[in-house]
């Protein structure tokens, strides 16, 4: 008979402790002794506390029964707990500690029913709330037919309250729409036909008339006063102003008296100053009754442009001479001419610099060049029988300025002279304070040295090669021998 798992018996169950407080694990063990006798195996129930989990041996369950063995681990699987689970588990542990039973009390076995495999509950599919689009019956909005716009209201938007007030005042003053069109300045340009249509609309169209009156009442008093002040003068007003002769010099009191005597004739917004200004305009355009317009002359005595030109005295047109102005102009002219000559003298220097930068230089010799003094940067052409070498200053002008080749601080302003004799020989004379070197031989101050073709001339730290135009020199020598 195989070993059986111990069964815990309790003499009397404690009411304070229940099986729910102590988790248990049930297992069924078959009695192997009854199988050999032919009896059915009896099922013994054992209760194994979960805190004392053990692994059952394979021998406890015979393999002949075909019951698969179950392997389990005693190691608890730990997983990360959330904050609320940590709190609840701590509370459960404290309750377990409080309800721990003494070791001498034994519990009766509680029949354990084999757990039934839970049937997976399939949640019902969620019904998506489908919003049914409420389809409203398509109803076409019936557009109300617009009333035809009368021709009189065609340009209603262009006419403002100021324009209507100006039109009414002008018509009341002149009773002539043509004069209104010519004499009144509206906020925008209106033709004579538009003015006529607007006036008839104000008279006979109740809608436009009502709108215009409402808009004119809403005008600011200052704006309305300015519009009334622009009212045209009537014929009666100009007749009263014409009584003042053009030869007189009326004062403001005259116009004030005229306005006070004939207040019923003049516009309410007229003042003495307004009357005076209008009288001056009438006088300027010869509109006063005592003024007469001179007729144009007829016949041969009509003055034309040529006659007027003959009458002009040319002496009156001549301007008087100003001696101081003439002196300043002459000084400025001399200064400009001096600057021009200075620039002309510097032109060869700049040409040399341009040639050295571009690398494009003309041929060494031409029909007028006797010799060339060629340096590292510049070339000096000798086109006369005698040239001077040195350093150019404001007070000293020489033929060959050696400062263009390099530093010439140790070179005298008149360092030397190169001359061509009648026999075709070139000589250099040292007139400076330091010696010259011709092909390495020094030439002291006051001495001369002959220059040959390809001679090296060294002046201070500058070196030059003296090249002779042999063709031209041979011609000179042949001419010298003939003479």
C-alpha positions in Angstrom: 0.0 0.0 0.0 1.4 3.3 -1.1 1.9 6.2 1.1 -1.0 8.6 1.4 -1.0 12.2 2.1 -1.9 13.1 5.6 -5.5 14.2 6.3 -6.1 17.0 8.8 -9.0 16.3 11.1 -10.6 18.8 13.4 -12.6 17.7 16.5 -14.8 20.8 16.5 -14.8 23.6 14.0 -14.2 27.0 15.3 -16.8 29.5 14.5 -14.2 32.2 14.2 -12.1 30.5 11.6 -13.5 29.4 8.2 -12.1 27.8 5.2 -12.2 31.0 3.3 -9.6 32.4 5.7 -7.1 29.7 4.9 -6.7 29.0 1.2 -6.5 25.3 0.4 -5.6 23.1 -2.5 -7.5 19.9 -3.2 -6.2 16.8 -4.9 -7.7 13.4 -5.6 -5.7 10.3 -4.8 -6.7 6.8 -6.0 -6.3 3.8 -3.7 -4.0 1.5 -5.6 -4.6 -1.6 -3.3 -8.2 -2.0 -4.4 -7.3 -2.3 -8.1 -5.7 -5.7 -7.8 -8.8 -7.2 -6.0 -11.1 -6.1 -8.8 -12.9 -3.5 -6.8 -13.5 0.0 -8.1 -11.0 2.5 -6.9 -12.2 4.6 -4.0 -11.6 8.3 -4.1 -10.0 9.8 -1.1 -10.1 13.5 -0.5 -7.1 15.2 0.8 -6.7 18.8 1.8 -3.3 20.3 1.2 -2.7 23.8 2.6 -1.5 26.1 -0.1 1.2 27.5 2.0 2.7 24.0 2.3 2.7 23.2 -1.4 4.5 19.9 -2.3 5.2 18.1 -5.4 3.4 14.7 -5.6 5.6 11.8 -6.5 4.9 10.0 -9.7 4.4 6.7 -7.7 1.4 8.1 -5.8 -0.6 8.0 -9.0 -0.3 4.7 -10.9 0.5 5.1 -14.5 -1.9 2.3 -15.4 -4.9 4.5 -14.7 -3.8 6.9 -17.4 -4.1 9.9 -15.2 -1.5 12.5 -16.4 0.8 13.8 -13.8 0.8 17.5 -13.2 4.0 19.4 -12.5 3.8 22.6 -10.6 6.4 24.9 -9.1 6.6 26.0 -5.6 7.9 29.4 -6.6 5.3 32.1 -6.6 5.0 34.2 -9.7 5.6 37.8 -8.9 4.2 40.5 -11.0 4.3 44.2 -10.6 1.4 45.5 -8.5 -0.4 48.8 -8.9 -0.7 51.3 -6.2 -4.3 50.2 -5.2 -3.3 46.5 -5.2 -0.3 47.2 -2.9 -2.7 48.9 -0.4 -5.2 46.0 -0.5 -2.6 43.3 -0.2 -1.1 45.0 2.9 -4.5 45.0 4.5 -5.1 41.3 3.7 -1.7 40.4 5.3 -2.6 42.2 8.5 -6.0 40.3 8.6 -4.2 37.0 8.1 -1.9 37.7 10.9 -4.7 38.5 13.2 -6.7 35.4 12.3 -3.9 32.9 12.6 -5.1 29.8 14.6 -3.1 28.0 17.3 -1.4 24.7 16.3 -3.4 22.4 18.6 -6.7 23.1 16.9 -7.5 20.9 13.9 -10.0 21.6 11.2 -12.5 19.1 9.8 -12.1 18.3 6.2 -14.4 20.2 4.1 -15.7 18.5 1.0 -14.1 20.0 -2.0 -16.0 20.0 -5.1 -14.0 19.8 -8.3 -13.9 23.1 -10.0 -15.9 23.3 -13.1 -14.1 24.8 -16.0 -15.4 28.2 -16.4 -17.3 28.8 -19.6 -15.9 31.8 -21.4 -18.4 34.5 -21.5 -18.4 36.1 -24.8 -19.4 39.7 -24.4 -22.1 40.8 -26.7 -20.9 42.9 -29.6 -21.1 46.5 -28.9 -23.7 48.2 -30.9 -22.2 51.2 -32.6 -24.5 54.1 -32.3 -25.1 55.1 -35.9 -26.3 58.6 -36.1 -28.9 58.5 -38.7 -28.7 61.6 -40.8 -31.9 63.3 -40.7 -32.8 63.9 -44.3 -35.0 66.8 -44.6 -37.2 67.0 -47.5 -35.6 69.2 -50.1 -37.5 72.3 -50.3 -36.5 75.0 -52.8 -36.5 78.4 -51.4 -38.7 80.4 -53.5 -37.0 83.7 -54.3 -39.3 86.6 -54.1 -39.3 88.4 -57.3 -37.7 91.8 -56.9 -39.7 94.8 -57.7 -38.3 96.6 -60.8 -36.1 99.4 -59.9 -37.4 102.7 -61.3 -35.2 104.7 -63.5 -35.2 107.6 -61.0 -33.6 105.5 -58.3 -30.8 104.2 -60.5 -28.2 106.5 -59.2 -29.6 106.8 -55.7 -26.3 105.6 -54.1 -24.3 108.4 -55.8 -26.4 111.2 -54.5 -25.7 112.2 -50.9 -27.6 114.4 -48.6 -25.2 117.3 -49.2 -25.9 117.0 -52.9 -29.6 117.1 -52.5 -29.4 120.1 -50.3 -27.1 121.9 -52.7 -29.5 121.1 -55.6 -32.5 122.4 -53.8 -30.8 125.6 -52.7 -29.4 126.2 -56.2 -32.8 125.6 -57.9 -34.5 127.9 -55.5 -31.9 130.7 -56.2 -31.7 130.4 -60.0 -34.7 128.4 -61.2 -32.4 127.0 -63.9 -31.0 123.5 -63.9 -28.4 124.4 -66.6 -27.0 127.2 -64.3 -27.0 124.6 -61.4 -25.0 122.2 -63.6 -22.5 124.8 -64.4 -22.2 126.7 -61.1 -22.6 124.0 -58.4 -19.8 121.7 -57.3 -21.3 118.4 -56.1 -19.4 115.6 -54.3 -19.1 113.8 -57.6 -19.5 114.7 -61.2 -23.1 114.7 -62.5 -24.3 115.3 -66.0 -27.1 117.7 -66.8 -29.4 114.7 -67.5 -28.6 113.1 -64.1 -29.3 116.4 -62.4 -32.7 116.7 -64.1 -33.7 113.2 -63.3 -32.7 113.7 -59.6 -34.7 116.9 -59.4 -37.8 115.3 -60.9 -37.4 112.3 -58.5 -37.3 114.6 -55.5 -40.5 116.3 -56.8 -42.6 113.3 -57.9 -41.2 110.2 -56.3 -42.4 109.9 -52.7 -40.0 107.1 -51.7 -36.9 109.1 -52.8 -38.2 112.3 -51.5 -38.9 110.8 -48.1 -35.4 109.2 -48.0 -33.7 112.4 -49.0 -35.6 114.5 -46.5 -34.7 112.0 -43.7 -31.0 112.1 -44.7 -30.9 115.9 -44.9 -32.4 116.1 -41.4 -29.7 113.9 -40.0 -26.9 116.2 -41.3 -24.8 117.9 -38.7 -25.7 121.6 -38.2 -22.2 122.7 -39.2 -22.3 120.7 -42.4 -25.7 122.0 -43.3 -24.5 125.6 -42.7 -21.5 125.0 -45.0 -23.9 123.7 -47.7 -26.2 126.7 -47.4 -23.2 129.1 -47.6 -22.4 127.7 -51.1 -25.7 128.7 -52.5 -25.6 130.5 -55.9 -26.4 134.1 -56.2 -29.7 135.0 -57.8 -30.3 137.6 -60.4 -31.9 139.9 -57.9 -28.9 139.7 -55.6 -26.5 140.5 -58.4 -28.7 143.4 -59.5 -28.5 144.9 -56.0 -24.7 144.4 -55.9 -24.4 146.1 -59.4 -25.7 149.3 -57.9 -22.3 149.8 -56.3 -20.1 151.4 -59.0 -16.8 149.8 -60.0 -14.8 153.0 -59.6 -15.7 153.3 -55.9 -13.8 151.7 -53.1 -16.6 150.4 -50.9 -16.0 149.4 -47.3 -17.5 146.6 -45.4 -20.2 148.9 -43.9 -21.6 149.5 -47.4 -22.3 145.8 -47.9 -23.7 145.4 -44.4 -26.1 148.2 -44.9 -27.2 146.7 -48.3 -27.8 143.4 -46.6 -29.8 144.9 -43.8 -32.0 146.9 -46.2 -32.7 144.0 -48.5 -32.7 141.1 -46.1 -35.7 139.6 -47.8 -33.9 139.4 -51.2 -30.6 138.0 -50.0 -30.1 134.4 -48.9 -30.3 133.9 -45.1 -26.6 132.8 -45.0 -25.3 135.9 -46.8 -22.9 138.1 -44.8 -21.2 141.4 -45.6 -17.9 139.6 -46.4 -19.6 137.2 -48.8 -21.2 140.1 -50.6 -17.9 141.9 -50.8 -16.1 138.9 -52.3 -18.8 138.3 -54.9 -18.8 142.0 -55.9 -15.0 141.8 -56.4 -15.5 138.8 -58.7 -18.1 140.6 -60.7 -15.7 143.6 -61.1 -12.9 141.3 -62.1 -14.9 139.7 -64.9 -16.5 143.0 -66.0 -20.0 142.0 -64.9 -21.0 145.3 -63.2 -23.4 147.5 -65.2 -21.1 150.5 -65.3 -18.3 148.4 -66.9 -18.0 148.0 -70.7 -15.9 145.5 -72.5 -13.5 147.1 -75.0 -14.0 145.6 -78.5 -11.1 144.1 -80.4 -9.3 146.5 -82.7 -9.8 145.9 -86.4 -7.8 146.8 -89.5 -4.0 147.2 -90.0 -3.3 148.6 -86.6 -3.9 145.2 -85.0 -0.8 144.5 -82.8 0.8 141.1 -83.7 3.8 139.3 -82.3 6.4 140.7 -84.6 5.3 144.2 -83.8 5.6 143.5 -80.1 9.1 142.0 -80.7 10.2 145.1 -82.6 9.1 147.3 -79.7 11.2 145.4 -77.2 14.5 147.1 -76.4 17.4 144.7 -76.4 19.4 147.0 -74.1 16.9 146.4 -71.3 17.3 142.7 -71.7 21.0 142.7 -71.2 22.2 141.9 -67.7 24.6 144.2 -65.9 28.1 142.9 -65.5 29.3 142.0 -62.0 33.1 142.5 -61.5 33.3 140.3 -58.5 31.4 137.4 -60.2 33.7 137.7 -63.3 36.8 137.5 -61.1 35.5 134.4 -59.3 34.7 132.8 -62.6 38.2 133.5 -64.0 39.9 132.1 -60.9 37.8 128.9 -61.1 38.7 128.6 -64.8 42.4 128.8 -64.2 42.1 126.3 -61.4 40.3 123.8 -63.6 42.9 124.3 -66.4 45.7 123.6 -63.9 44.1 120.4 -62.8 43.6 119.3 -66.4 47.3 119.8 -67.1 48.3 117.9 -64.0 46.1 115.0 -65.0 47.6 115.0 -68.5 51.1 114.8 -67.0 50.1 111.8 -64.8 48.5 109.9 -67.7 51.7 108.2 -68.7 52.3 107.0 -65.1 48.9 105.5 -65.0 49.4 103.9 -68.4 52.6 102.2 -67.1 50.7 100.8 -64.1 47.9 99.5 -66.3 50.4 97.8 -68.6 52.2 96.2 -65.6 48.9 94.9 -64.2 47.4 93.6 -67.5 50.7 92.3 -68.8 50.0 93.8 -72.2 52.7 96.1 -73.3 53.4 97.6 -76.7 56.6 96.7 -78.6 59.8 98.1 -77.2 60.7 100.3 -80.2 58.9 102.3 -82.7 60.0 105.0 -85.3 60.3 107.6 -82.6 62.0 105.7 -79.7 65.7 106.0 -79.5 66.2 103.7 -76.5 64.3 102.1 -73.6 65.2 102.0 -69.9 63.3 98.9 -68.8 62.8 98.0 -65.2 60.9 95.2 -63.4 57.6 97.0 -63.5 57.8 99.9 -65.9 59.4 101.0 -69.2 60.8 104.4 -69.8 60.9 105.5 -73.5 63.7 107.8 -74.6 62.3 109.9 -77.6 64.6 112.9 -77.3 68.3 113.2 -77.4 68.5 114.1 -73.7 66.4 113.0 -70.7 66.7 113.5 -67.0 66.5 110.8 -64.3 65.4 111.3 -60.7 62.4 111.7 -58.4 59.4 113.8 -59.3 58.1 116.3 -56.7 55.7 119.2 -56.8 58.5 121.7 -57.4 60.7 119.4 -59.6 59.4 117.9 -62.9 61.7 115.4 -64.6 61.4 113.1 -67.6 61.9 109.7 -65.9 60.3 109.3 -62.5 62.1 106.4 -60.9 59.6 106.3 -58.0 57.2 104.3 -60.3 59.6 101.4 -60.3 60.0 101.1 -56.5 61.2 102.8 -53.4 63.1 106.0 -54.4 63.7 107.7 -51.0 67.5 107.5 -51.5 67.4 108.7 -55.1 68.0 112.4 -55.7 65.4 114.6 -57.3 67.9 115.0 -60.2 69.9 111.9 -60.2 71.4 111.8 -63.7 71.1 112.8 -67.4 71.3 110.5 -70.4 72.4 112.1 -73.7 72.7 110.9 -77.3 75.7 112.3 -79.2 75.9 112.9 -82.9 78.0 109.8 -83.5 75.2 107.6 -82.0 76.7 107.0 -78.6 74.8 107.2 -75.3 76.3 108.6 -72.2 75.0 108.9 -68.6 76.2 111.6 -66.3 75.7 111.3 -62.5 74.4 114.6 -61.0 73.0 113.1 -57.7 74.5 112.7 -54.3 75.1 108.9 -54.6 77.0 106.9 -57.1 75.5 105.0 -60.0 76.5 101.6 -61.2 76.8 100.7 -64.9 77.4 97.0 -65.5 78.7 96.8 -61.9 81.1 99.7 -62.3 80.5 102.7 -60.1 80.0 106.2 -61.6 80.8 108.8 -59.0 79.2 112.2 -58.8 80.1 114.5 -61.7 81.4 111.6 -63.9 80.1 110.1 -67.1 79.9 106.6 -68.5 79.0 105.2 -71.9 75.9 103.1 -72.2 75.9 100.1 -74.5 73.0 98.0 -75.6 71.8 95.7 -72.8 73.8 97.7 -70.2 72.6 97.2 -66.6 72.0 100.6 -64.8 71.7 100.3 -61.0 70.5 103.4 -59.2 70.2 102.9 -55.4 68.2 99.6 -55.1 66.6 99.8 -58.5 68.0 98.0 -61.5 67.2 98.8 -65.2 68.3 97.4 -68.6 69.2 100.0 -71.2 68.1 98.9 -74.7 69.1 100.8 -77.8 67.1 101.0 -81.0 70.0 100.0 -83.3 68.1 100.5 -86.5 67.2 104.1 -85.7 70.7 104.8 -84.4 72.3 103.5 -87.5 70.2 105.8 -89.6 71.3 108.7 -87.4 75.0 107.7 -87.7 74.7 107.5 -91.5 73.2 110.9 -91.7 75.9 112.3 -89.4 78.6 110.9 -91.7 77.0 112.4 -94.8 77.1 115.9 -93.3 
